Amino acid sequence: MNTFEYIVVSIDGDYANLKRTDIDSAEIKLVARALLPAEITEGSRLKYEWMQYEIIG
């Protein structure tokens, strides 16, 4: 299974905008906050693996 790393760029209500940090990409991914750890804030670093997000570092 692939592993991806993201940073939370912004939080807008029930959604968060994530940007990949493990590759050079300007694409922003919109993700429902229900799928993310409750403790996230703007600037949080996340790992996505096995269909789950986890706060890292």
OpenMM code with the backbone's topology and positions (N, CA, C; nanometers):
from openmm import Vec3, app, unit

residues = "MET ASN THR PHE GLU TYR ILE VAL VAL SER ILE ASP GLY ASP TYR ALA ASN LEU LYS ARG THR ASP ILE ASP SER ALA GLU ILE LYS LEU VAL ALA ARG ALA LEU LEU PRO ALA GLU ILE THR GLU GLY SER ARG LEU LYS TYR GLU TRP MET GLN TYR GLU ILE ILE GLY".split()
positions = [
    Vec3(0.0848, -0.1180, 0.0000),
    Vec3(0.0000, 0.0000, 0.0000),
    Vec3(0.0888, 0.1236, 0.0000),
    Vec3(0.0492, 0.2253, -0.0739),
    Vec3(0.1252, 0.3493, -0.0817),
    Vec3(0.1052, 0.4349, 0.0420),
    Vec3(0.2065, 0.5152, 0.0712),
    Vec3(0.2013, 0.6109, 0.1814),
    Vec3(0.2208, 0.7495, 0.1230),
    Vec3(0.1386, 0.8451, 0.1665),
    Vec3(0.1466, 0.9822, 0.1195),
    Vec3(0.1566, 1.0747, 0.2394),
    Vec3(0.2250, 1.1874, 0.2230),
    Vec3(0.2340, 1.2876, 0.3291),
    Vec3(0.1711, 1.4173, 0.2822),
    Vec3(0.0990, 1.4820, 0.3742),
    Vec3(0.0263, 1.6050, 0.3447),
    Vec3(0.0505, 1.7070, 0.4543),
    Vec3(0.0215, 1.8327, 0.4225),
    Vec3(0.0141, 1.9385, 0.5229),
    Vec3(-0.1250, 2.0004, 0.5099),
    Vec3(-0.1844, 2.0358, 0.6239),
    Vec3(-0.3159, 2.1004, 0.6231),
    Vec3(-0.2940, 2.2470, 0.5881),
    Vec3(-0.3399, 2.2866, 0.4704),
    Vec3(-0.3235, 2.4243, 0.4230),
    Vec3(-0.4273, 2.5150, 0.4875),
    Vec3(-0.5512, 2.4683, 0.4918),
    Vec3(-0.6580, 2.5480, 0.5533),
    Vec3(-0.7727, 2.4569, 0.5943),
    Vec3(-0.8532, 2.5080, 0.6861),
    Vec3(-0.9720, 2.4366, 0.7324),
    Vec3(-1.0908, 2.5282, 0.7065),
    Vec3(-1.1924, 2.4720, 0.6406),
    Vec3(-1.3112, 2.5498, 0.6062),
    Vec3(-1.4346, 2.4697, 0.6469),
    Vec3(-1.4820, 2.4929, 0.7682),
    Vec3(-1.5999, 2.4216, 0.8175),
    Vec3(-1.5751, 2.2730, 0.8312),
    Vec3(-1.6503, 2.1929, 0.7576),
    Vec3(-1.6405, 2.0473, 0.7664),
    Vec3(-1.5357, 1.9883, 0.6730),
    Vec3(-1.4553, 2.0736, 0.6100),
    Vec3(-1.3556, 2.0263, 0.5136),
    Vec3(-1.2190, 2.0865, 0.5420),
    Vec3(-1.1152, 2.0157, 0.4993),
    Vec3(-0.9786, 2.0651, 0.5099),
    Vec3(-0.9136, 2.0547, 0.3728),
    Vec3(-0.8283, 2.1507, 0.3432),
    Vec3(-0.7519, 2.1506, 0.2192),
    Vec3(-0.6121, 2.0989, 0.2498),
    Vec3(-0.5738, 1.9913, 0.1824),
    Vec3(-0.4450, 1.9275, 0.2057),
    Vec3(-0.3557, 1.9404, 0.0835),
    Vec3(-0.2250, 1.9575, 0.1073),
    Vec3(-0.1262, 1.9649, 0.0000),
    Vec3(-0.0222, 1.8566, 0.0228),
    Vec3(0.0098, 1.7809, -0.0828),
    Vec3(0.1113, 1.6752, -0.0713),
    Vec3(0.2476, 1.7376, -0.0462),
    Vec3(0.3240, 1.6755, 0.0428),
    Vec3(0.4586, 1.7237, 0.0727),
    Vec3(0.5653, 1.6225, 0.0355),
    Vec3(0.5261, 1.4993, 0.0043),
    Vec3(0.6248, 1.3973, -0.0297),
    Vec3(0.6653, 1.4025, -0.1771),
    Vec3(0.5933, 1.4813, -0.2579),
    Vec3(0.6288, 1.5059, -0.3971),
    Vec3(0.6093, 1.6542, -0.4255),
    Vec3(0.6661, 1.7004, -0.5346),
    Vec3(0.6496, 1.8394, -0.5736),
    Vec3(0.5191, 1.8539, -0.6499),
    Vec3(0.4159, 1.9041, -0.5822),
    Vec3(0.2840, 1.9180, -0.6424),
    Vec3(0.2144, 2.0407, -0.5855),
    Vec3(0.1476, 2.1156, -0.6732),
    Vec3(0.0729, 2.2330, -0.6298),
    Vec3(-0.0745, 2.2001, -0.6084),
    Vec3(-0.1134, 2.0757, -0.6363),
    Vec3(-0.2532, 2.0348, -0.6253),
    Vec3(-0.2996, 2.0344, -0.4795),
    Vec3(-0.4190, 2.0851, -0.4571),
    Vec3(-0.4806, 2.0866, -0.3244),
    Vec3(-0.5941, 1.9845, -0.3239),
    Vec3(-0.5992, 1.9039, -0.2175),
    Vec3(-0.6999, 1.7982, -0.2050),
    Vec3(-0.7996, 1.8390, -0.0966),
    Vec3(-0.9266, 1.8376, -0.1293),
    Vec3(-1.0332, 1.8694, -0.0339),
    Vec3(-1.0780, 1.7401, 0.0334),
    Vec3(-1.0704, 1.7360, 0.1672),
    Vec3(-1.1026, 1.6149, 0.2426),
    Vec3(-1.2001, 1.6496, 0.3546),
    Vec3(-1.3008, 1.5666, 0.3731),
    Vec3(-1.3966, 1.5857, 0.4825),
    Vec3(-1.3245, 1.5697, 0.6157),
    Vec3(-1.3511, 1.6595, 0.7088),
    Vec3(-1.2852, 1.6542, 0.8398),
    Vec3(-1.3201, 1.5274, 0.9163),
    Vec3(-1.4329, 1.4658, 0.8858),
    Vec3(-1.4717, 1.3416, 0.9529),
    Vec3(-1.3710, 1.2302, 0.9239),
    Vec3(-1.2949, 1.2410, 0.8165),
    Vec3(-1.1949, 1.1402, 0.7801),
    Vec3(-1.0577, 1.1687, 0.8400),
    Vec3(-1.0434, 1.2847, 0.9030),
    Vec3(-0.9140, 1.3287, 0.9561),
    Vec3(-0.9133, 1.3224, 1.1088),
    Vec3(-0.7936, 1.3178, 1.1692),
    Vec3(-0.7872, 1.3215, 1.3151),
    Vec3(-0.8518, 1.4502, 1.3680),
    Vec3(-0.9228, 1.4403, 1.4774),
    Vec3(-0.9957, 1.5542, 1.5343),
    Vec3(-0.9029, 1.6685, 1.5756),
    Vec3(-0.7772, 1.6384, 1.6077),
    Vec3(-0.6841, 1.7381, 1.6613),
    Vec3(-0.6178, 1.8237, 1.5549),
    Vec3(-0.6482, 1.8062, 1.4271),
    Vec3(-0.5752, 1.8805, 1.3241),
    Vec3(-0.5981, 2.0300, 1.3354),
    Vec3(-0.4956, 2.1049, 1.2974),
    Vec3(-0.5022, 2.2499, 1.2844),
    Vec3(-0.4323, 2.2857, 1.1546),
    Vec3(-0.4449, 2.4084, 1.1116),
    Vec3(-0.3721, 2.4511, 0.9928),
    Vec3(-0.2229, 2.4347, 1.0195),
    Vec3(-0.1524, 2.3732, 0.9283),
    Vec3(-0.0101, 2.3465, 0.9444),
    Vec3(0.0206, 2.2065, 0.9940),
    Vec3(-0.0803, 2.1310, 1.0362),
    Vec3(-0.0574, 1.9930, 1.0814),
    Vec3(-0.0031, 1.9091, 0.9666),
    Vec3(0.0905, 1.8209, 0.9976),
    Vec3(0.1445, 1.7279, 0.8988),
    Vec3(0.0751, 1.5936, 0.9172),
    Vec3(0.0331, 1.5350, 0.8053),
    Vec3(-0.0424, 1.4102, 0.8081),
    Vec3(0.0223, 1.3040, 0.7212),
    Vec3(0.0041, 1.1799, 0.7629),
    Vec3(0.0434, 1.0649, 0.6814),
    Vec3(-0.0845, 0.9904, 0.6451),
    Vec3(-0.0955, 0.9543, 0.5161),
    Vec3(-0.2099, 0.8768, 0.4687),
    Vec3(-0.1586, 0.7388, 0.4297),
    Vec3(-0.2115, 0.6367, 0.4973),
    Vec3(-0.1694, 0.4995, 0.4716),
    Vec3(-0.2837, 0.4066, 0.5109),
    Vec3(-0.3076, 0.3076, 0.4288),
    Vec3(-0.4138, 0.2094, 0.4534),
    Vec3(-0.5481, 0.2786, 0.4754),
    Vec3(-0.5754, 0.3791, 0.3926),
    Vec3(-0.7037, 0.4516, 0.3929),
    Vec3(-0.7322, 0.5239, 0.5237),
    Vec3(-0.6243, 0.5647, 0.5961),
    Vec3(-0.6404, 0.6388, 0.7205),
    Vec3(-0.5385, 0.7514, 0.7261),
    Vec3(-0.5791, 0.8634, 0.7856),
    Vec3(-0.4886, 0.9773, 0.8074),
    Vec3(-0.4412, 0.9745, 0.9516),
    Vec3(-0.3129, 1.0094, 0.9704),
    Vec3(-0.2523, 1.0110, 1.1041),
    Vec3(-0.1628, 1.1326, 1.1134),
    Vec3(-0.1660, 1.2028, 1.2272),
    Vec3(-0.0775, 1.3175, 1.2483),
    Vec3(0.0647, 1.2662, 1.2690),
    Vec3(0.1605, 1.3331, 1.2016),
    Vec3(0.3013, 1.2968, 1.2176),
    Vec3(0.3802, 1.4203, 1.2623),
    Vec3(0.4952, 1.3947, 1.3216),
    Vec3(0.5893, 1.4996, 1.3605),
    Vec3(0.5264, 1.6075, 1.4322),
] * unit.nanometer
topology = app.Topology()
chain = topology.addChain("A")
for resn in residues:
    res = topology.addResidue(resn, chain)
    for name in ("N", "CA", "C"):
        topology.addAtom(name, app.Element.getBySymbol(name[0]), res)
